[in-house]
Amino acid sequence: MPRNPMGVPAIKDAFYWIGVTTTMACFALVLARNTELIWRFEHAGIPLSWLAGVVAILAFLGAEYSDSTPTTPTETEPSPEALQQEV
């Protein structure tokens, strides 16, 4: 894929790596939940692992939608001239 001068692939890559990093952090927080170090920072309403999971999901969604380009009707539908010639 050629690089866009607007920097869209760089933004997509940044969102992707934020998602990967927070996913690994989510797994690490789940595994370390019973340790005293992590327990000090846990909140009763929303655990840190949930927060990391939500950030990961949003980052992956941002990566998916950051470089999506709208399709033109000519790419998906045949032109009216082509339909008339077939009949």
C-alpha positions as CSV (number, residue, x, y, z in Angstrom):
1,M,0.0,0.0,0.0
2,P,1.5,3.4,-0.9
3,R,2.0,5.9,1.8
4,N,-0.4,8.8,1.9
5,P,1.2,12.2,2.3
6,M,-1.5,13.1,4.8
7,G,-0.1,10.5,7.2
8,V,-3.1,8.3,7.4
9,P,-1.1,5.0,7.5
10,A,1.0,6.4,10.3
11,I,-2.1,7.1,12.3
12,K,-3.4,3.6,11.5
13,D,-0.1,2.0,12.7
14,A,-0.2,4.1,15.9
15,F,-3.8,3.0,16.7
16,Y,-2.8,-0.6,15.9
17,W,0.2,-0.6,18.3
18,I,-1.8,1.1,21.0
19,G,-4.3,-1.7,20.7
20,V,-1.7,-4.4,20.8
21,T,0.0,-2.8,23.9
22,T,-3.2,-2.3,25.8
23,T,-4.3,-5.9,25.0
24,M,-1.1,-7.2,26.5
25,A,-1.5,-4.9,29.5
26,C,-5.1,-6.2,29.9
27,F,-3.8,-9.8,30.1
28,A,-1.0,-8.9,32.5
29,L,-3.5,-7.0,34.8
30,V,-5.8,-10.0,34.8
31,L,-3.0,-12.4,35.7
32,A,-1.6,-10.0,38.4
33,R,-4.9,-9.0,39.9
34,N,-4.3,-10.9,43.2
35,T,-0.9,-9.3,43.8
36,E,-0.6,-6.5,46.4
37,L,1.0,-4.1,43.9
38,I,-1.9,-4.2,41.5
39,W,-4.6,-4.4,44.2
40,R,-3.6,-1.0,45.5
41,F,-4.6,0.6,42.1
42,E,-7.7,-1.4,41.5
43,H,-11.0,0.6,41.7
44,A,-14.2,-1.0,42.9
45,G,-16.3,0.4,40.0
46,I,-14.1,-0.5,37.0
47,P,-11.0,-2.7,37.3
48,L,-7.8,-1.7,35.5
49,S,-8.1,-4.7,33.2
50,W,-11.5,-3.6,32.0
51,L,-10.2,-0.1,31.3
52,A,-7.2,-1.5,29.3
53,G,-9.6,-3.8,27.4
54,V,-11.9,-0.9,26.4
55,V,-8.9,1.2,25.3
56,A,-7.7,-1.7,23.2
57,I,-11.1,-2.1,21.5
58,L,-11.3,1.6,20.8
59,A,-7.7,1.6,19.4
60,F,-8.4,-1.3,17.1
61,L,-11.6,0.3,15.9
62,G,-9.7,3.6,15.3
63,A,-7.1,1.6,13.2
64,E,-9.9,0.1,11.1
65,Y,-11.7,3.3,10.4
66,S,-8.7,5.7,10.1
67,D,-7.9,4.9,6.5
68,S,-11.2,3.7,5.2
69,T,-12.1,5.5,2.0
70,P,-15.6,5.8,0.7
71,T,-16.3,3.9,-2.5
72,T,-17.6,5.6,-5.5
73,P,-20.8,4.2,-7.2
74,T,-18.9,3.4,-10.3
75,E,-16.7,0.9,-8.4
76,T,-19.6,-1.1,-7.1
77,E,-22.4,-0.6,-9.7
78,P,-22.2,-1.0,-13.5
79,S,-22.8,2.1,-15.5
80,P,-26.3,2.6,-17.0
81,E,-24.7,2.5,-20.5
82,A,-23.3,-0.9,-19.9
83,L,-26.7,-2.2,-18.8
84,Q,-28.4,-0.8,-21.9
85,Q,-25.9,-2.4,-24.2
86,E,-26.5,-5.9,-22.6
87,V,-30.3,-5.8,-23.3
